[in-house]
Amino acid sequence: MRNCNNLLSISLGAAVVLHQTGAFLAAVNPTENAARGIDGNDFSDDVPLKAIWRMVWTSAFDVVSLGASPIAAPSAIYQVITDPPIATNIIDFIPRAQSFFPSSSVPSSLLRAEVTTRASSRRGAADRVGLAFEGVKLQPIELLGQKVDNLPPLSVDLTWQQGLIDQVASFVPGLENLSSDGKDDADAPGYFDIEYVDDELLLICQQALPQQAQGGRFALVKVDNYDP
């Protein structure tokens, strides 16, 4: 079982080096129009992001903060884009105490969180991918060394929220920018920029929050599966 907690707590110096490396890779990105095919409309295999990606480093605070929990620690994080436009973020959690011992020395427990999003291209931004949240699922996989993946998951459907916004957007001032009609605008909320992608490596930068100069950067590598 992988443990990515050390990747969420690297030193400031290492983070600076990784940011500089990311800036260099962005300058030599071999893939033009990197978001092509993400809408899933052209039925083509020429989709640079279509793969299973495992995160190996990030500077995004919302993800880094997962490693600070005293209860659970992330052991692996994936972005699964095998059936565009659906993009699923998978986070495997293990008990904090379990992360301190070799996997063979203690009975393992694992909870898998799956966040389903719908990806879309953005007008006028060939390397930008928009994301709309559609659902969250929590699935127990293992408990004290015993498989429990046959237990029913806890699922939350988020699509109804967008439907409600669409219905009232034309009547309530300030909501028109949140309707699905404007979701493909380049600067509509909820997106990441592809800085580098090839057959092995993906580097993306998420949308910056209002108080941030730059959004969090993610480095991911292509893998064959996302088995726990």
Sequence and secondary structure as in RCSB ss.txt:
>XXXX:A:sequence
MRNCNNLLSISLGAAVVLHQTGAFLAAVNPTENAARGIDGNDFSDDVPLKAIWRMVWTSAFDVVSLGASPIAAPS
AIYQVITDPPIATNIIDFIPRAQSFFPSSSVPSSLLRAEVTTRASSRRGAADRVGLAFEGVKLQPIELLGQKVDN
LPPLSVDLTWQQGLIDQVASFVPGLENLSSDGKDDADAPGYFDIEYVDDELLLICQQALPQQAQGGRFALVKVDN
YDP
>XXXX:A:secstr
    GGGGS  HHHHHHHHHHHHHHHHT   SSTTTTTTS S  S  TT EEEEEEEE  HHHHGGGG SSEEEE
EEEEEEEETTEEEEEEEEEEGGGGGS TTTS   EEEEEEEEEEEEETTEEEEEEEEEEEEEEEEEEETTEE TT
S  EEEE HHHHHHHHHHTTTSTT GGGSGGGTTSTTSSSEEEEEEE SSEEEEEE   TT SS  EEEEEEES 
   
